[in-house]
Amino acid sequence: MGARDHVSRAGTAGATVDGPPSRGRIVAAALVLAVVALTAVLLLPPLIAAAALGTVAAIVLLRRFIFTWTAMIIGLAAVIMLVPARRYAIPIPLPFQLEPYRLVLGIVIVALVVSLILKPEVRWRPVAFGWPIGIFLVTIAVSFVVNVTDLANAALIGTAVGGMLQMGFMLAVFFAFRMLLRSERDVMLLITFVTWAGVVVAFFAVIERLSRFNVFLVLGNFLPLTLLREGGDVSRAGVARAFGSAQHPIALAVALCILIPLAVYLAKYAAWPLNEINRKIVYGAATVMLFGGIMAAISRTAVVVLAVMFLVTLILHPKVAGVLFALALPVMLLAAAVIPKVFESMVLSFLDVDSLVASQYTSAGMGGAGRLADLDPAMKLVEQQPFFGSGFGSRIVIGDDANAFILDNQFLGTLMETGALGVLGLAVFLLVPPIMLLRFAFTQAAERRHALLAFTIAVAISGYVAAIFFYDAFGFFQTFFILCILLAVGAWLLTEAPRRSATKAEERADAAASVGPATGNRGTDAMAPAGDVLEAAR
């Protein structure tokens, strides 16, 4: 039982404190309650004020269950996976729409900050990917500074600043999950929950595809949420496409695609079912369900994502790729037989290259089509500001204030907004983490399960990277948040999972300790360098 284990057990947000609360805590709690009550009475309608006070009271009564790391992990992940972004808001009059993910993320951040300040056993955890994220944010800031005059002249300062703040808030999901992941148990809980949440979304996406009823758009009937906008009606080849809990069928397909590697990993290492055969059957069924949700979205982008993830697996783990292909082939043949029209639209359309290219030259500047047709007008704009772009967030593609056309290409959109410098920052942000994870998986991981998890995360991120060329990735929050979850798990692996150098140092230390009594002080002397190496590795 090491100090790390002790800290892991001791540092829970819901840990009890021996003895009665101090007078200071009682006074602080009374002040907070008074402020909340007064604010609710003065600023909110009576019914909403009563609901707010009731919610606060429930939180206080259930604080020992709510304010735990486990509850925060599940709560934040559940909102991300199950509550559609940009669809709902908390019915509180504010200058902005208080979406559920904003509220839950804000609560988690406040709880983490308070714990870091007041609880000595809670410490800041290394994020591993701080410098790639930092470079990405710096390139955005530089683009804004260079273009500040043009943005001011076009009355876009507020839009650009809002875009940067939104990006910072979205990245806060990564930091929040990284702080919440305190042990391997937390990591497995998170990836298991997210995977099964994806299975639930896929199941209801299939139902939506068949009945054209989206269960995620009636959450306001059961939860205190206001529906901001109705569901869209998108079809391909005369067949309706499912949205699920995503903002668009493409986003739904990408989200489910990058969860498939997690399901494959859990088929071997999940805690339940205990029996290995049963576990493979359960997660095999989960993977098939994820495929079903992807087919319900009818997205050719999903085919590209799956192909890229398979290619990465084939290059780095050919045996695993062979097994996966053998298992996936019957599923593909079944899909071709059961839903031939959807299968032809998604998969077989890639065989007709002329028609595929022609379809991407239609409707230039329109949403959801004409990706290749948009290249020429987009590149003409890039030529005017090639290095720093027009400023992050300066392009408005929807609403009454729209000033640009939808690209369905995050890479091209970044090039237009932040120029070549921004593309460099984007490349560092998205490519460095999987490279670091692959290095860990093949050269540094001490445990095979950690190596395979690092490889799994890298494969999933590679799928996300492939997808950004086919949709506006940063505008679809669910997939970006899943990326943040993957990065948080990867950061835990790189900073807290044992490494081979540390394991070897421990073995040398144990060997030196075993001969210590027979050789006098030589055992202690031999342990010292090994201990230093172990400490450095940690």
WORASUL-V424668 format. One record per residue. RES is the residue in one letter. PHI is phi in degrees with one decimal (NA if undefined). OMEGA is omega in radians with two decimals (NA if undefined). D_FIRST is the distance of its C-alpha to the first C-alpha in whole Angstrom. Layout:
RES | PHI | OMEGA | D_FIRST
RES | PHI | OMEGA | D_FIRST
This chain:
M | NA | -3.10 | 0
G | -92.0 | 3.12 | 4
A | -62.7 | -3.14 | 7
R | -63.1 | 3.11 | 8
D | -63.7 | -3.14 | 6
H | -63.7 | 3.13 | 7
V | -64.6 | -3.13 | 10
S | -60.7 | 3.13 | 11
R | -75.5 | -3.05 | 11
A | -77.1 | -2.97 | 13
G | -90.0 | 3.03 | 15
T | -106.1 | -3.08 | 18
A | -65.7 | -3.11 | 21
G | -99.4 | -3.14 | 22
A | -61.5 | 3.14 | 20
T | -81.4 | 3.12 | 22
V | -114.1 | -3.12 | 23
D | -64.5 | 3.07 | 23
G | 84.9 | 3.13 | 27
P | -69.6 | 3.12 | 30
P | -64.4 | -3.13 | 30
S | -73.0 | 3.13 | 32
R | -61.7 | 3.13 | 35
G | -61.5 | 3.13 | 35
R | -66.4 | 3.14 | 33
I | -64.2 | 3.12 | 36
V | -63.8 | 3.14 | 38
A | -61.6 | 3.13 | 36
A | -64.2 | 3.12 | 36
A | -64.2 | 3.12 | 40
L | -63.9 | 3.12 | 41
V | -61.0 | 3.13 | 39
L | -61.9 | 3.13 | 41
A | -65.1 | 3.13 | 44
V | -63.7 | 3.13 | 44
V | -61.7 | -3.12 | 43
A | -64.1 | -3.13 | 46
L | -64.3 | 3.12 | 48
T | -62.4 | -3.13 | 48
A | -63.6 | -3.10 | 48
V | -68.3 | -3.05 | 51
L | -81.0 | -2.97 | 53
L | -106.7 | -3.02 | 52
L | -111.7 | 3.01 | 51
P | -60.7 | -3.04 | 54
P | -53.8 | -3.09 | 53
L | -65.5 | 3.14 | 52
I | -68.0 | 3.10 | 49
A | -62.0 | 3.11 | 49
A | -63.1 | 3.12 | 48
A | -65.0 | 3.14 | 46
A | -64.1 | 3.14 | 44
L | -66.2 | 3.09 | 43
G | -64.4 | 3.10 | 43
T | -64.2 | 3.11 | 40
V | -61.3 | 3.12 | 38
A | -62.7 | 3.12 | 39
A | -63.7 | 3.12 | 37
I | -62.6 | 3.13 | 34
V | -64.3 | -3.11 | 34
L | -66.6 | -3.08 | 34
L | -103.7 | -3.02 | 31
R | -62.1 | -3.13 | 29
R | -67.8 | 3.11 | 26
F | -97.3 | -3.07 | 26
I | -77.3 | -3.04 | 28
F | -89.0 | 2.99 | 26
T | -125.3 | 3.14 | 22
W | -60.0 | -3.12 | 21
T | -61.7 | -3.14 | 22
A | -63.6 | 3.14 | 25
M | -68.7 | 3.10 | 26
I | -59.8 | -3.10 | 25
I | -68.3 | -3.10 | 27
G | -62.0 | -3.12 | 30
L | -67.3 | 3.12 | 31
A | -64.8 | -3.13 | 30
A | -65.7 | 3.12 | 33
V | -63.5 | -3.14 | 35
I | -63.7 | -3.02 | 35
M | -83.5 | -2.93 | 36
L | -112.1 | -3.12 | 38
V | -106.5 | -3.08 | 40
P | -60.0 | 3.07 | 43
A | -70.5 | 3.14 | 43
R | 65.1 | -3.13 | 46
R | -108.4 | -3.04 | 47
Y | -126.0 | 3.03 | 46
A | -143.1 | 3.02 | 46
I | -73.4 | -3.06 | 45
P | -74.8 | 3.09 | 48
I | -125.2 | -3.11 | 48
P | -69.4 | 3.12 | 51
L | -135.1 | 3.11 | 49
P | -63.1 | 3.13 | 51
F | -133.6 | 3.12 | 48
Q | -77.6 | 3.13 | 47
L | -83.1 | 3.13 | 44
E | -73.2 | -3.07 | 43
P | -56.3 | -3.12 | 40
Y | -66.0 | 3.09 | 37
R | -64.9 | -3.12 | 38
L | -63.7 | -3.09 | 37
V | -65.1 | 3.11 | 34
L | -63.0 | 3.09 | 33
G | -61.9 | 3.11 | 34
I | -62.6 | 3.14 | 32
V | -63.0 | -3.13 | 29
I | -63.0 | 3.12 | 30
V | -61.2 | -3.14 | 31
A | -62.2 | 3.13 | 28
L | -66.8 | -3.14 | 26
V | -63.8 | 3.12 | 28
V | -61.9 | 3.14 | 28
S | -65.5 | 3.12 | 24
L | -64.1 | -3.11 | 24
I | -81.6 | -2.97 | 26
L | -97.0 | -3.06 | 25
K | -110.7 | -3.11 | 21
P | -60.9 | -3.10 | 20
E | -76.2 | 3.10 | 16
V | -91.2 | -3.07 | 18
R | -127.7 | 3.05 | 19
W | -67.9 | -3.09 | 21
R | -101.3 | -3.10 | 20
P | -61.2 | -3.03 | 22
V | -100.4 | 3.04 | 25
A | 67.0 | -3.06 | 26
F | -104.0 | -3.10 | 29
G | -61.6 | -3.09 | 30
W | -73.4 | 3.02 | 33
P | -62.4 | 3.11 | 35
I | -65.9 | 3.12 | 35
G | -60.8 | 3.11 | 36
I | -62.5 | 3.12 | 39
F | -59.5 | -3.13 | 40
L | -68.2 | 3.12 | 40
V | -64.0 | 3.13 | 42
T | -63.0 | 3.08 | 44
I | -65.5 | -3.13 | 45
A | -64.1 | 3.12 | 46
V | -62.4 | 3.11 | 48
S | -60.1 | 3.13 | 50
F | -64.7 | -3.12 | 50
V | -62.4 | -3.12 | 52
V | -64.1 | -3.05 | 54
N | -100.8 | -3.00 | 55
V | -60.7 | -3.14 | 55
T | -67.1 | 3.13 | 59
D | -63.3 | 3.12 | 60
L | -64.7 | 3.12 | 57
A | -65.2 | 3.13 | 59
N | -64.1 | 3.14 | 63
A | -92.1 | -3.12 | 62
A | 57.6 | -3.11 | 60
L | -115.3 | 3.13 | 57
I | -59.6 | -3.13 | 54
G | -61.3 | 3.12 | 53
T | -64.7 | -3.13 | 52
A | -66.3 | 3.12 | 51
V | -62.9 | 3.10 | 48
G | -60.9 | 3.10 | 48
G | -63.9 | 3.13 | 47
M | -68.1 | 3.10 | 44
L | -64.7 | 3.12 | 43
Q | -63.7 | 3.10 | 42
M | -63.0 | 3.09 | 41
G | -62.1 | 3.13 | 38
F | -67.1 | 3.11 | 37
M | -65.7 | 3.11 | 37
L | -67.7 | 3.09 | 34
A | -61.6 | 3.07 | 32
V | -61.1 | 3.09 | 31
F | -60.0 | -3.10 | 29
F | -64.7 | 3.14 | 28
A | -63.4 | 3.13 | 27
F | -65.2 | 3.13 | 25
R | -62.6 | 3.11 | 23
M | -69.7 | -3.12 | 22
L | -78.7 | -3.11 | 21
L | -83.2 | -3.03 | 19
R | -105.6 | -3.11 | 16
S | -158.3 | 3.10 | 14
E | -64.7 | 3.08 | 15
R | -60.5 | 3.11 | 16
D | -64.0 | 3.14 | 18
V | -62.1 | -3.13 | 20
M | -65.5 | 3.09 | 21
L | -60.4 | -3.09 | 22
L | -65.2 | -3.07 | 24
I | -68.6 | 3.09 | 26
T | -68.0 | -3.13 | 26
F | -63.9 | -3.12 | 28
V | -62.3 | 3.13 | 30
T | -63.1 | -3.12 | 31
W | -71.9 | 3.00 | 32
A | -62.5 | 3.06 | 34
G | -62.3 | 3.09 | 36
V | -63.9 | 3.10 | 37
V | -62.3 | 3.11 | 38
V | -60.9 | 3.14 | 40
A | -62.7 | 3.13 | 42
F | -60.2 | -3.13 | 43
F | -72.7 | 3.03 | 45
A | -67.3 | 3.07 | 46
V | -63.9 | 3.08 | 48
I | -60.2 | 3.12 | 49
E | -62.5 | 3.14 | 50
R | -62.4 | -3.10 | 52
L | -84.2 | -3.02 | 54
S | -107.7 | -3.06 | 55
R | 60.6 | 3.07 | 55
F | -119.2 | -3.12 | 53
N | -98.7 | -3.09 | 49
V | -64.2 | -3.10 | 47
F | -75.8 | 3.09 | 45
L | -97.7 | 3.06 | 48
V | -116.4 | 3.12 | 49
L | -62.5 | 3.12 | 45
G | -64.6 | 3.08 | 47
N | -75.1 | -3.07 | 49
F | -118.8 | -3.10 | 46
L | -120.7 | 3.13 | 44
P | -73.5 | -3.08 | 45
L | -129.3 | 3.06 | 46
T | -106.3 | 3.14 | 49
L | -76.5 | -3.10 | 50
L | -81.2 | -3.12 | 51
R | -152.9 | -3.13 | 53
E | -75.3 | 3.12 | 54
G | -72.0 | 3.12 | 53
G | -84.5 | 3.10 | 54
D | -128.0 | -3.09 | 57
V | -119.2 | -3.14 | 56
S | -135.7 | 3.04 | 57
R | -141.2 | -3.12 | 58
A | 55.3 | 3.11 | 61
G | 77.7 | -3.11 | 62
V | -115.6 | -3.14 | 58
A | -67.4 | -3.13 | 56
R | -105.6 | -3.10 | 53
A | -85.5 | 3.04 | 50
F | -99.5 | -3.06 | 48
G | 59.9 | 3.12 | 45
S | -94.8 | -3.14 | 43
A | -96.7 | 3.14 | 44
Q | -85.7 | -3.08 | 46
H | -159.5 | 3.11 | 48
P | -56.6 | 3.12 | 48
I | -63.0 | 3.13 | 47
A | -63.0 | 3.09 | 44
L | -61.4 | -3.11 | 43
A | -63.0 | -3.14 | 44
V | -64.1 | 3.14 | 42
A | -59.1 | -3.12 | 39
L | -69.3 | 3.12 | 39
C | -61.5 | -3.05 | 39
I | -78.0 | 3.00 | 36
L | -89.4 | -3.11 | 34
I | -60.6 | 3.08 | 35
P | -56.5 | 3.10 | 33
L | -65.6 | 3.12 | 30
A | -63.4 | 3.11 | 32
V | -64.6 | 3.12 | 32
Y | -63.5 | -3.10 | 28
L | -67.8 | 3.08 | 27
A | -60.3 | 3.13 | 29
K | -104.2 | -2.95 | 27
Y | -118.9 | 3.12 | 24
A | -64.9 | -3.14 | 24
A | -74.2 | -3.14 | 22
W | -137.3 | -0.10 | 25
P | -68.2 | -3.10 | 28
L | -69.2 | 3.13 | 25
N | -71.4 | -3.04 | 28
E | -62.6 | -3.13 | 29
I | -66.1 | 3.11 | 33
N | -61.3 | -3.14 | 33
R | -62.5 | 3.13 | 30
K | -66.2 | 3.11 | 33
I | -65.3 | -3.11 | 35
V | -62.2 | -3.09 | 34
Y | -77.9 | 2.98 | 33
G | -64.8 | 3.08 | 36
A | -64.8 | 3.10 | 38
A | -62.2 | 3.13 | 36
T | -64.8 | 3.09 | 37
V | -62.3 | 3.11 | 41
M | -64.5 | 3.08 | 41
L | -61.5 | 3.07 | 40
F | -60.4 | 3.11 | 43
G | -60.7 | 3.09 | 45
G | -64.0 | 3.10 | 44
I | -64.3 | 3.12 | 45
M | -64.8 | 3.13 | 48
A | -66.9 | 3.11 | 49
A | -76.8 | 3.12 | 49
I | 50.1 | -3.10 | 51
S | -121.2 | 3.07 | 50
R | -70.5 | 3.06 | 51
T | -58.6 | 3.13 | 48
A | -61.8 | 3.12 | 46
V | -63.6 | 3.10 | 47
V | -63.4 | -3.13 | 47
V | -61.6 | 3.13 | 43
L | -62.8 | -3.14 | 42
A | -64.7 | 3.14 | 44
V | -66.4 | 3.13 | 43
M | -63.0 | 3.10 | 39
F | -66.2 | -3.14 | 41
L | -63.5 | 3.10 | 42
V | -61.3 | 3.11 | 39
T | -65.1 | -3.13 | 37
L | -62.9 | -3.11 | 40
I | -71.0 | -3.00 | 40
L | -97.2 | 3.12 | 36
H | -138.4 | -3.03 | 35
P | -60.7 | 3.13 | 39
K | -64.6 | 3.10 | 38
V | -62.4 | 3.13 | 36
A | -62.5 | 3.11 | 39
G | -63.0 | 3.11 | 41
V | -62.9 | -3.13 | 39
L | -62.8 | 3.12 | 39
F | -64.9 | 3.13 | 43
A | -63.0 | 3.13 | 44
L | -78.2 | -3.07 | 42
A | -79.3 | -3.08 | 43
L | -58.2 | 3.10 | 47
P | -61.3 | 3.12 | 48
V | -64.8 | 3.12 | 46
M | -64.8 | 3.12 | 49
L | -64.8 | 3.10 | 52
L | -64.9 | 3.12 | 51
A | -63.0 | 3.13 | 51
A | -63.1 | -3.13 | 54
A | -81.7 | -3.04 | 56
V | -83.0 | -3.10 | 55
I | -127.5 | -3.03 | 55
P | -61.6 | -3.10 | 57
K | -66.7 | 3.12 | 59
V | -66.3 | -3.14 | 55
F | -62.3 | 3.12 | 54
E | -64.7 | -3.13 | 57
S | -66.2 | -3.07 | 57
M | -84.2 | -2.93 | 53
V | -104.9 | -3.02 | 53
L | -68.1 | 3.12 | 57
S | -63.5 | 3.11 | 58
F | -70.3 | 3.13 | 56
L | -77.9 | 3.10 | 58
D | -96.5 | -3.00 | 61
V | -63.7 | -3.10 | 61
D | -62.2 | 3.14 | 64
S | -67.2 | -3.14 | 64
L | -63.6 | 3.12 | 60
V | -65.9 | -3.14 | 61
A | -62.4 | 3.14 | 64
S | -65.8 | -3.14 | 62
Q | -91.2 | 3.06 | 60
Y | -108.2 | 3.12 | 63
T | -102.2 | 3.03 | 64
S | 54.8 | 3.12 | 64
A | -58.5 | 3.11 | 63
G | 81.9 | 3.14 | 61
M | -93.2 | -3.13 | 61
G | -78.9 | 3.02 | 57
G | 80.3 | -3.13 | 56
A | -156.8 | 3.04 | 58
G | 68.1 | -3.11 | 60
R | -60.9 | 3.13 | 57
L | -71.2 | 3.11 | 59
A | -65.4 | -3.13 | 62
D | -79.1 | -3.07 | 60
L | -63.8 | -3.06 | 59
D | -64.3 | 3.10 | 62
P | -64.4 | 3.12 | 63
A | -66.6 | -3.11 | 59
M | -67.7 | 3.05 | 60
K | -64.2 | 3.07 | 63
L | -71.2 | 3.12 | 61
V | -63.8 | -3.13 | 58
E | -60.0 | 3.14 | 61
Q | -75.4 | -3.13 | 62
Q | -138.9 | -2.96 | 58
P | -72.0 | -2.98 | 57
F | -94.2 | -3.04 | 54
F | -123.4 | 3.07 | 53
G | 64.6 | -3.12 | 54
S | -98.9 | -3.13 | 55
G | 110.3 | -3.11 | 52
F | -61.2 | 3.12 | 49
G | 83.6 | -3.09 | 50
S | -78.3 | -3.14 | 54
R | -88.7 | 3.10 | 54
I | -109.5 | -3.00 | 55
V | -108.9 | 3.13 | 56
I | -136.3 | 3.10 | 56
G | 92.4 | -3.10 | 58
D | -68.1 | -3.10 | 61
D | -95.3 | -3.09 | 60
A | -58.3 | 3.14 | 59
N | -129.7 | -3.10 | 60
A | -150.5 | 3.14 | 59
F | -97.7 | 3.13 | 59
I | -71.8 | -3.07 | 56
L | -101.3 | -2.98 | 54
D | 55.2 | -3.13 | 52
N | -160.1 | -3.09 | 50
Q | -64.8 | 3.12 | 47
F | -61.3 | -3.14 | 48
L | -67.6 | 3.10 | 52
G | -62.4 | 3.09 | 51
T | -64.7 | 3.11 | 49
L | -61.9 | -3.14 | 51
M | -71.2 | -3.05 | 54
E | -84.2 | -3.05 | 52
T | -123.2 | 3.04 | 50
G | 71.5 | -3.13 | 52
A | -61.0 | 3.11 | 51
L | -62.1 | 3.12 | 48
G | -66.0 | 3.08 | 47
V | -62.6 | 3.07 | 47
L | -60.8 | 3.10 | 45
G | -62.8 | 3.10 | 42
L | -63.0 | 3.13 | 42
A | -62.8 | 3.12 | 41
V | -62.5 | -3.10 | 39
F | -61.8 | -3.03 | 37
L | -94.2 | -3.05 | 37
L | -98.7 | -3.10 | 37
V | -63.9 | 3.14 | 34
P | -55.4 | 3.12 | 31
P | -64.1 | 3.08 | 32
I | -64.9 | 3.10 | 33
M | -62.1 | -3.13 | 30
L | -68.8 | 3.11 | 28
L | -65.9 | 3.08 | 30
R | -61.4 | 3.10 | 29
F | -62.6 | -3.07 | 26
A | -63.7 | -3.01 | 26
F | -98.9 | -3.07 | 28
T | -130.8 | -2.98 | 27
Q | -121.9 | -3.03 | 24
A | -65.6 | 3.13 | 21
A | -84.9 | -3.10 | 19
E | -111.8 | -3.12 | 19
R | -63.5 | -3.12 | 22
R | -64.7 | 3.10 | 21
H | -71.7 | 3.11 | 21
A | -62.5 | -3.13 | 24
L | -69.5 | 3.09 | 26
L | -67.5 | 3.08 | 25
A | -61.6 | 3.10 | 26
F | -63.2 | 3.13 | 29
T | -60.7 | 3.14 | 30
I | -62.6 | 3.14 | 29
A | -62.5 | 3.12 | 32
V | -63.3 | -3.14 | 34
A | -62.1 | 3.12 | 34
I | -65.1 | 3.10 | 35
S | -61.8 | 3.06 | 37
G | -64.9 | 3.10 | 39
Y | -63.8 | 3.13 | 39
V | -61.1 | 3.11 | 40
A | -63.2 | -3.07 | 43
A | -70.3 | -3.03 | 44
I | -64.7 | 3.11 | 45
F | -80.7 | -3.03 | 48
F | -127.2 | 3.02 | 49
Y | -161.0 | -3.11 | 48
D | -79.2 | -2.91 | 48
A | -59.8 | -3.07 | 44
F | -74.0 | 3.10 | 43
G | -85.2 | 3.14 | 45
F | -111.4 | -2.88 | 44
F | -69.6 | -3.05 | 40
Q | -59.2 | -3.13 | 39
T | -66.6 | 3.10 | 38
F | -65.2 | 3.13 | 37
F | -67.8 | 3.06 | 35
I | -64.2 | 3.03 | 33
L | -57.7 | 3.12 | 33
C | -62.4 | 3.09 | 31
I | -63.6 | 3.11 | 29
L | -61.2 | 3.13 | 29
L | -65.6 | 3.12 | 28
A | -64.3 | 3.09 | 25
V | -64.0 | 3.10 | 24
G | -61.7 | 3.12 | 25
A | -64.5 | 3.08 | 24
W | -62.1 | 3.14 | 20
L | -60.2 | -3.06 | 20
L | -73.1 | -3.03 | 22
T | -111.7 | -3.05 | 19
E | -123.7 | 3.07 | 16
A | -71.7 | -3.11 | 16
P | -63.3 | 3.11 | 15
R | -105.0 | -3.12 | 18
R | -63.0 | 3.13 | 20
S | -61.8 | 3.12 | 20
A | -67.1 | 3.14 | 17
T | -63.0 | 3.11 | 16
K | -62.9 | 3.12 | 19
A | -63.8 | 3.10 | 18
E | -63.2 | 3.13 | 14
E | -63.8 | 3.11 | 17
R | -65.4 | 3.13 | 19
A | -65.3 | 3.12 | 16
D | -64.1 | 3.13 | 15
A | -63.7 | 3.14 | 19
A | -65.6 | -3.14 | 20
A | -67.4 | -3.11 | 17
S | -68.9 | 3.13 | 19
V | -99.0 | -3.09 | 22
G | -57.6 | -3.09 | 22
P | -60.4 | -3.08 | 23
A | -82.2 | -3.05 | 26
T | -120.1 | 3.10 | 27
G | 71.6 | -3.08 | 26
N | -77.5 | -3.09 | 25
R | -61.6 | 3.13 | 26
G | -64.1 | 3.12 | 22
T | -64.2 | 3.13 | 21
D | -64.8 | -3.13 | 23
A | -69.4 | -3.12 | 22
M | -73.2 | -3.03 | 19
A | -59.7 | 3.12 | 20
P | -62.8 | 3.14 | 22
A | -63.9 | 3.10 | 19
G | -63.0 | 3.12 | 16
D | -64.3 | 3.13 | 19
V | -63.7 | 3.13 | 20
L | -61.9 | -3.14 | 16
E | -63.7 | 3.12 | 16
A | -65.5 | 3.14 | 19
A | -65.2 | 3.12 | 18
R | -69.0 | NA | 16
